[in-house]
Amino acid sequence: MSAPIDPTTTPAWADLARHRDELVPDLRGWFDADPERAQRMSHQLADLHVDLSKNLATDETLSLLVQLAEDVGLRDRIGAMLAGEHINTTEDRAVLHTALRRPRGAEPRLVVDGQDVDHDVHEVLDKMYAFAEQVRSGEWTGVTGKRVETVVNIGIGGSDLGPVMAYEALQPYVQAGLRCRFVSNIDPTDIAQKTADLDPETTLFVVASKTFGTLETLTNARLARAWLWRGLQEAGAIEDTDTARSAAVAKHFVAVSTALDKVADFGIDPANAFGFWDWVGGRYSMDSAIGLSLAIAIGPEAFADMLAGFHAVDVHFATTDLARNVPVLMGLLNVWYTNFLGAHTHAVLPYAQHLHRFAAYLQQLTMESNGKSVRSDGAGVGYDTGEVFWGEPGTNGQHAFYQLIHQGTRLIPADFIAVATPAHPLVDTGSGGDETIDVHALFLANFFAQTRALAFGKTAEEVAEEMGEGADPAVVAARTFPGNRPTTSILAPALTPSVLGQLVALYEHITFVQGVVWGIDSFDQWGVELGKKLALEIAPAVTGDDDALAAQDPSTQALIRRYRELRR
């Protein structure tokens, strides 16, 4: 890969800075003067209708942002990623999460570093689908012959956030009689609560760890194994022998890992291990074998539909002109807000309860990817990178933090996501009369109202007229909404597996676009490693090793001593 380009040295960056200084955001005026604005700035991305018209951008803004993308070589970088070049420079790796959803028989074949990527991906998918069908049909049973009722996924980070988000999002597609639970936190409370009401005879554990060495995951896996043995023995299902315990693990544990020797040492049959590759980053892995628990829950057909949704967005991203490319435009708008308008955070507000974990998933995807202060060539950045992503489902957020977005002093761009057809189309009969209310329509009225209110606000004159003669000026001021708060609206037909795949791929590529503009490596995460390394060094001090305690800084020593006192 060629060295990254410092975006601040490009002509487009200077032009954007001048444009920013001259621009007076006026969404009311822009819409009044341009009746075609909404139509012109709305785009269709597979099943997603994406309306960018309520952003603080004119046609000139978007043109300059696209020129910035050209100046930093975005199109070449997209091609390099899709071709398998080693764009993860600090780890010298290809970045090929898009290969996880290429359809069988895609041409030209994708061969990278001598690996037939297409063949290997579909070999693992076939194995996943076959196992999922065994579990779903009842052919796969626990050690006592009972069918699996609960799948417990044990992982952390990308091995947890993606699968749990997708499982919650696709609840209507989960097979009756099956359920999933997800254990990630090393806090023993997590696994204790997740297993408290389960029957060991009908529980299957999926241990998801590429190296089979992640501290949190392996600790929880050992706790799960002890829980299984104890429960089966107390029920009289197995004897208290090594042979019986080994047989139980073989029927109640599978692994998502490439470290087959460690899998076998744990007691899992390597034949029941599902692999993936070092060109799959954890936060980009939910559509790999990491999604095994999801594939079991919703079935191979729905899982394949989700992959097709991912791929549809990949094709759009790879082939559409930058000026009409939805992930490109959304990523560039994020750069506009971060680097030119001073925004620090970005809200994601799904008006779909099944997407209640979507913002949490995006936190890792975006903040672990772009939370960097050096470019991929090692040079320090001289500009802001990354955004703090956060959010909650509407309408809950309306009664919590929307006040700050509407009338606060901070600029907070927000993405609103909704579906037209709900999973539960309920009606409200009101007070018992003949009138019925479509509750989803009422729900989405809030979706439409919020973006309108944020964009256009409410002037002091409008408030005073509404309040009538003699209105207290202080109250008028308090009830005035400034407007010009930027939003993007994303509307889908329904929350299907395909639509979920489209949403995830959209944000994957938005993240990539921002990383390219900033010249950073969006695919490593060295900031995660230091704390993990220090935790291993500090652990002996916590458990009583005074020499290890003496090696710590004064604050850490004092905290550990206090902990020891409290624990006693």
C-alpha positions, 0 to 999 in steps of 0.5 A, a space after each residue: 500500500 502507498 503511504 496515506 495522504 494527510 487530508 489537511 494538505 489536499 486542495 479539497 480540505 482547504 476548500 472545505 474550510 473556506 466553505 465552512 467559514 462562509 456557510 450559514 446553516 439554514 435548513 428551513 431556508 434551503 428547503 423553502 428555496 429548493 422543493 427538490 432537495 429531499 428527492 435529490 438528496 435521497 438514495 436507494 441502497 438495496 432495501 434501504 431508503 436513505 434521506 440525507 436532506 436534513 444534513 447541514 450540507 448543500 450541493 457544494 458541501 457534498 461536491 467538496 467532500 467527494 473531491 476530498 475522497 478523490 484527493 485521498 484516493 478513496 476509490 483505489 483504497 476500496 479496490 485494494 481492500 476488496 482485492 485482498 491487499 494488506 491494508 492492515 499495515 501494522 499487522 501486515 494482513 488483508 482485510 476481507 470481511 467482504 469475502 465472507 458474504 460473496 455468493 457461491 461461484 462468484 467471478 472472478 474467483 478471489 485468491 489472496 496470498 495463495 488462498 482460495 478464499 471463496 472455496 474456504 469461506 463456503 466450506 466453513 459455511 457448509 459445515 456451519 449450516 450442516 451443524 445448525 440443521 443437526 441442532 435444529 432438527 434434534 439430530 444433535 443431542 446432549 449426552 443424555 439424548 435430549 435435544 438442545 433447547 438453549 445455545 450459550 455463546 461464550 465470547 467477548 468483543 466482536 465474538 459477542 456484540 455482533 451475534 447478540 445484536 443480530 439475535 435480538 434483531 431477528 427474534 421473529 426468525 428464531 426457531 420455536 423451542 430454541 433460544 440463545 444466551 450470550 456470556 461475555 463479561 469475566 464478572 462471574 455474575 454474567 455466567 452465573 445469571 445466564 445459566 441459573 435457570 438452564 438445564 445442563 442436559 439441553 444446553 449447548 455452549 459455543 466457545 468463540 475465540 480465534 486463538 482459544 486464548 482470550 482470558 475472559 472467554 476461556 475463564 467463562 468456558 471453564 466455568 461453564 464446563 464446571 457448571 455442566 459437569 456439576 449439574 449432570 452429576 447432581 441429576 445422575 446423568 453422568 458418573 463422576 469419572 474423567 471418561 463421563 466428563 469428557 463425553 459430556 463436553 464432547 456433546 455440549 461444547 463446540 468451538 469457533 476457533 482455528 487453534 485446534 490443539 487448544 480446542 482439543 486440550 479443552 475437551 472439544 472434538 476438533 471436528 466440532 471446531 469452526 474456523 475463520 482467518 486472520 483477515 477477519 477482524 473481530 468486529 467484522 466477524 458476525 457473518 463468519 463462523 462467529 455467527 454460529 449461534 445465530 445460524 442455529 437460532 434462525 436457520 441456514 436459509 435466514 443466515 444466507 439471506 443476511 449474507 445476501 444483504 451484506 453483499 448487496 451493499 458491498 456491490 453498491 460500495 464497490 461499483 457506485 460513483 462516489 457522488 451517489 455512493 451511500 456509505 461514501 456520502 455518509 462517511 464523508 458527512 461524518 468527517 464534515 461534522 467531526 473535522 469542520 463543524 466540531 462535533 464529537 459524538 454521533 447518535 444512532 436512534 433506531 425506531 425498532 425495538 429489536 435493534 436495541 443493541 445496534 448502537 452498542 454493536 456500532 460502538 465497537 465497530 466505529 470506535 475500535 476501528 477509528 479511535 487512532 491518533 497516528 496514521 498508518 505510516 506512524 505519523 501523528 495526526 494533526 486533526 480529530 479522528 473518530 466519534 463517540 457513537 451512542 444511542 438508544 431505541 426511540 421513543 425511550 430516548 425521547 424521554 431521556 437525552 433528546 433534550 440535549 440534542 434539541 436544545 443543548 449547546 453541542 452539535 450531535 449528528 444523529 441517524 434515525 432508523 425505522 422499518 415500515 412493517 413491524 414484527 408485531 402489528 398491534 392496534 390500540 382500541 383506546 378507551 374501549 370505543 370503536 376507534 382503533 389506532 395502528 400503534 406502529 403508525 403512532 410510533 413512526 409518527 415520532 420518528 418523522 416528527 423528531 427529524 422534522 423538529 431537529 431540522 426546522 425547530 421552532 422560532 420565538 415568534 412561533 412560540 409567542 403566537 402559540 402562547 398568545 398575548 402577554 407571553 413571558 419572554 423567558 418562557 418563550 426563550 425556553 420553548 424556542 428550538 433552534 433547529 439546524 440539528 442534522 439527521 439522516 433518516 434510514 427507512 426499510 420495508 421490514 427488519 428482515 435478515 437481509 435488511 439487517 445485513 444491509 445495515 451492518 455493511 452500511 456502517 462497516 463501509 462508513 467506518 472504512 471511508 472515514 478511516 481512509 480520509 484520516 489516513 489511519 489503519 481502521 483494522 488494528 486495535 492496539 489500544 485494547 492490548 495494553 490493558 489486557 497485558 497489564 491485567 495479567 501482570 497485576 492479577 498476582 498482586 490482587 490475589 496476594 503476591 506482595 512482590 507483584 504488588 510492590 511492582 505497581 504504582 502507588 495509586 494501584 498499590 493503594 487500590 489493591 490493598 483496599 480491595 484486599 481489605 474489603 474482600 476479607 
